Amino acid sequence: MRTRLLPAVLAAALLLPVSACSSGAAGCEEAFTSVTTSTAGVRSAEFDCSDQFGGGWQRGDVVVEAATEAEAVTVMEAVLRAYAASPDIEDRWATPQEYRNEDGSIVVGPGELGFNGPPNVRQVREHFGVTPG
């Protein structure tokens, strides 16, 4: 009886829709959006994540409330620290490349805080010495 069940289980697994394999993407988008929008100084945030077959990417559009570049950097740092502290955000996930004000006249990036390009969350945790939880 077991030998008949195995082919049926394998066939069912092969027929799963692709979306069933990418449930991690929805969790990524929800976690980033929740943490980002709950940070003071963030006007809005949208995330798009892909997490398929052990690889993927994360993209974020973060709009901050800032009248100066210094204010934008302060908000960006608060967002990165919030990512580092959140147990819902995975070490391997990438952080946004830039943070801008609503009209796009101010744009800052992680380089302003000493990062060499957009860091992943593990690098942010190491940089700030933060353990999630």
Phi and psi in degrees as a GROMACS rama.xvg file:
@    title "Ramachandran Plot"
@    xaxis  label "Phi"
@    yaxis  label "Psi"
@TYPE xy
-63.2789  -38.0538  ARG-2
-67.9098  -27.9357  THR-3
-76.6306  -31.4395  ARG-4
-72.1987  -37.711  LEU-5
-58.2511  -49.2345  LEU-6
-60.7247  -35.7171  PRO-7
-66.7227  -40.9289  ALA-8
-65.4817  -44.1354  VAL-9
-63.2315  -42.2792  LEU-10
-62.565  -41.4455  ALA-11
-64.2745  -40.1029  ALA-12
-64.4705  -37.6522  ALA-13
-72.6224  -19.859  LEU-14
-94.6681  1.95665  LEU-15
-62.3483  140.504  LEU-16
-66.8469  154.442  PRO-17
-57.6688  -35.4021  VAL-18
-60.7605  -26.818  SER-19
-68.0835  -23.2947  ALA-20
-87.8623  -11.871  CYS-21
-114.496  28.1734  SER-22
-63.5666  -21.2851  SER-23
-64.5149  -29.7648  GLY-24
-64.083  -43.5167  ALA-25
-63.6519  -40.5762  ALA-26
-64.0638  -39.116  GLY-27
-62.0682  -50.3789  CYS-28
-61.0179  -43.9542  GLU-29
-64.1166  -44.2934  GLU-30
-64.6965  -49.1654  ALA-31
-61.4172  -45.1692  PHE-32
-63.2004  -45.2952  THR-33
-61.4765  -49.2427  SER-34
-65.8585  -43.277  VAL-35
-65.6316  -49.026  THR-36
-71.9069  -16.2062  THR-37
-89.8014  2.70269  SER-38
-90.1807  131.133  THR-39
-57.8214  136.24  ALA-40
93.8889  -0.909827  GLY-41
-97.2566  124.631  VAL-42
-83.2685  -45.0383  ARG-43
-159.23  162.284  SER-44
-155.71  138.019  ALA-45
-133.241  138.994  GLU-46
-129.272  148.424  PHE-47
-132.433  120.072  ASP-48
-124.543  149.122  CYS-49
-128.877  133.464  SER-50
-145.455  84.2975  ASP-51
-127.96  133.636  GLN-52
53.3301  41.6713  PHE-53
84.9152  0.237943  GLY-54
-129.526  -175.721  GLY-55
155.415  -170.508  GLY-56
-153.466  162.601  TRP-57
-135.983  132.188  GLN-58
-128.48  137.189  ARG-59
-132.508  143.444  GLY-60
-117.373  107.517  ASP-61
-115.945  123.54  VAL-62
-107.937  124.414  VAL-63
-108.354  157.244  VAL-64
-93.0069  102.309  GLU-65
-152.1  136.936  ALA-66
-100.578  -14.5431  ALA-67
-135.08  163.267  THR-68
-62.9271  -38.9286  GLU-69
-60.9488  -41.3388  ALA-70
-64.4873  -40.3099  GLU-71
-64.1687  -40.3226  ALA-72
-64.6903  -39.3038  VAL-73
-61.8175  -43.9254  THR-74
-66.487  -43.7384  VAL-75
-58.4993  -43.7169  MET-76
-62.2847  -41.0604  GLU-77
-62.4731  -40.1534  ALA-78
-64.54  -47.2405  VAL-79
-62.255  -40.103  LEU-80
-65.2272  -36.4791  ARG-81
-65.7569  -39.5467  ALA-82
-60.1465  -45.4442  TYR-83
-61.0228  -37.8877  ALA-84
-79.6134  -18.8423  ALA-85
-80.4572  124.427  SER-86
-73.6908  -11.4426  PRO-87
-84.6319  -10.205  ASP-88
-105.77  125.956  ILE-89
-79.5187  147.246  GLU-90
-51.9241  -39.3984  ASP-91
-78.8272  -12.7836  ARG-92
-72.1458  140.225  TRP-93
-84.4595  147.121  ALA-94
-93.3711  163.73  THR-95
-59.0392  149.443  PRO-96
-75.6332  -32.8226  GLN-97
-148.619  161.557  GLU-98
-133.145  129.349  TYR-99
-131.703  159.101  ARG-100
-82.8951  175.441  ASN-101
-60.2758  -39.9827  GLU-102
-90.456  0.532308  ASP-103
77.5237  8.28678  GLY-104
-76.5288  -17.9274  SER-105
-124.664  122.879  ILE-106
-133.906  126.002  VAL-107
-127.306  160.193  VAL-108
-139.962  171.999  GLY-109
-58.7575  -20.6399  PRO-110
-58.9372  -28.411  GLY-111
-64.6049  -18.8085  GLU-112
-108.921  12.8309  LEU-113
95.6731  5.30265  GLY-114
-84.7299  148.216  PHE-115
-95.9747  78.3751  ASN-116
92.3395  178.766  GLY-117
-67.2012  120.716  PRO-118
-82.2333  159.415  PRO-119
-85.7381  171.672  ASN-120
-65.1451  -34.5849  VAL-121
-58.528  -44.199  ARG-122
-64.6325  -36.9871  GLN-123
-64.854  -43.8563  VAL-124
-61.5159  -42.9563  ARG-125
-65.4373  -44.4771  GLU-126
-59.0197  -44.5464  HIS-127
-95.3347  -4.20248  PHE-128
65.9659  39.6208  GLY-129
-108.739  134.684  VAL-130
-107.527  128.519  THR-131
-64.9015  151.513  PRO-132
